[in-house]
Amino acid sequence: MSHPAPPPYAGPPSGPPSGPQQGLPPVGNDYIDISQTARISFARLVRVEVRKSLDTLSGFWLIVAIAVLLIIVDGFVLIVGLATGDSGFRFVDFTVGAAFVLQPLLAVLLIMQVTSEWSQRTAVVTFATEPRRLLVVYAKLAAGVMLSLGFVVVLFVVALACAGLLGLTRDTVEWSFGPGQFFGLLLFEMVAVVIGFALATLILNTPGAIVAFFAVLYGAPTVFGIVGAFWTDFQPVGRFLNLQAALNPAVFGELSSGRDWAELLVALLVWVALPLGLGMTRILRAEVK
C-alpha cells in the first residue's frame, strides 16, 4: 500500500510561536521591577547568622566544646576544694578560671562566623541576596555578641552550681561578687569578641585570623615583656600596647584607676579600632568570588 507524499517544506515559521506564554511575563523597558520588594530586615539577618553558627558542623561542635570546657574547669576547682578541705574558696575563683578559658573560644566562634563567607565560597550567594555588605557584617557581630552573652550566662550558672555544691560541705565559701566584678568580667569577654571580629574582617581567612588573635592577645605581651626587660625605657610604652595586661584587672573587678582605663583605651585603639577600620574598608572593596 502506497503512502501519500509529504507536503513540501515551507521554511521556518514566521511570527511569535503559538500556544501558552513561556517564562516571565513581559515588563516595560525589558527589566523586572523590584522597587516594591521589601528589604531584608536586620533582625532576620541576625537570626540567619545565629542559625548558621548552630547548624554548621564546626560551629555546633565548637559550642559543645565550650560548654564542656566550662564544666571541666569549674568541676576541677570543685574537686580541689572538696579534696583539700581548704576553707578559703570564693565564688570568684570559679568565675575567673572559666573566664580565661572562655575568652579565646568566643573570639574563635566569631572569627568563624565572619570568615566563613570567604573560606567556604558562599560570599557570592550571601551578597547577591543582601548586597548591603556592612549590614551583613554587623549582623554577624550582633549574632556573635548574642551567643557570647549566652555563654557568659552559662559560665555563671555552672559557677553557681559548683560553688553551691562546695558550700554544702564548706560553710565558709565567700559569695561576694559585686557589680564591678560582673561588668569587668563581661568587658573581659566582649573585648576579646570584638578583637576577633576586627581581625577576621581584616584577614578574611579563618586560620590566619585565629593565629593573629592569639598573637595579639598572648604573643605580643610576651614580646613586650622581653623587650622591656632589656630596654627599660620601653616599659611605659609597652604597658599601653599590652592588651591582655590591660584587660586582666577587669576580670577581677579592679579596673578603677584612670591609668588602668587609659592603658585599656589606648590598647583598644591600636588592636581593635585600627584593624576594624581597615577590615571594613577591605570588605567594601573586596571582589566577591
Summary of the structure (lengths in Angstrom):
residues: 289
radius of gyration: 28.6
end to end distance: 66.1
largest distance: 114.1
contacts: 812
relative contact order: 0.11
helix: 74%
strand: 1%
